[in-house]
Amino acid sequence: MTYAGRTVALIGAPTDVGAERRGASMGPEALRVAGIAAMIQRLEINVEDLGNLSGPGNPSNGPVDGYRHLSEVTTWCQEVYAAVGVMLNSGKLPLIMGGDHSISIGSISSVADYCRREDIPLSVLWLDAHADFNTPKSTPTGNLHGMPVSVLCGIGPSDLTGLVQLDRAINSSTFIQIGIRSVDHIEKNAVVESEMSVFDMRTVDERGMRSVMTDALAIAARRGGHLHVSLDVDFLDPEIAPGTGTPVPGGPNYREAQLCMEMIYDSGLMGSLDIMELNPADDIRNKTAQLVVELVGSLFGEQILARHKSPYSKN
Ligand SMILES: [Mn+2]
């Protein structure tokens, strides 16, 4: 059991300042109500719920110099950066509950600095309908939840790119994206020109989730070190996961999503996890939160039958 005896630290970041549509600020509590702590505990893993971080409210302002709510997003990300760093340094596995996806700028900046201090390579598995690779020049809206990947690659406002304090352990080659199916017009060129490994939905359609995840995890395994998983709830097909602010049809179905999570567990690589963009205001009786909790169970080792040795992992 990869995680048995370890401690998962739940960190709530209840904000939607990086999004157009409001409601992701209720995500952490919906995950608690759906039983996220009990799901992980029943796998013989310790859980410490650190509660919610606090930060500025949502002023619902328009964009300034291409960004909406830059100072609010920065404050939230600073809080997340600090909390995640404390947990990583104490050997705990941080699970950050968003919040909109701009919060990942804080969590992944902290993971990148941790990896630099420990001198270990970093891979980020970005599970999302969107590439989140916009810049102020390409964004149609100015919403920072569409820009976390470019900011983490060092492109964007210095308030946010500067969260990574040590010599950058992160660039576009760090990112492995799965499930992408909605990329803005100018953003497409930037994605193609980047060094990201992108497995879009057409690739999943043609090759199947098993083949895609085998290749995606092999990239991280070859590199070794730390794997951060950033799950945007809109990765999932809206038929099974309506509770998110920017749903896009044609995502992974229930079985594909389960296989994806089970294979991440089998790899034994995951060292930190974001769950972002759960929006209870768009959900139906908390069913998306319940689905996400099931998927979190799979990420931490819940299986249909006990597999003592995975057919996918190399060891
Ligand atoms: Mn996203």
Residues whose N, C-alpha, C, O or C-beta is under 5 A from the ligand:
A	BS01	MN	H101 D128 D132 H145 D232
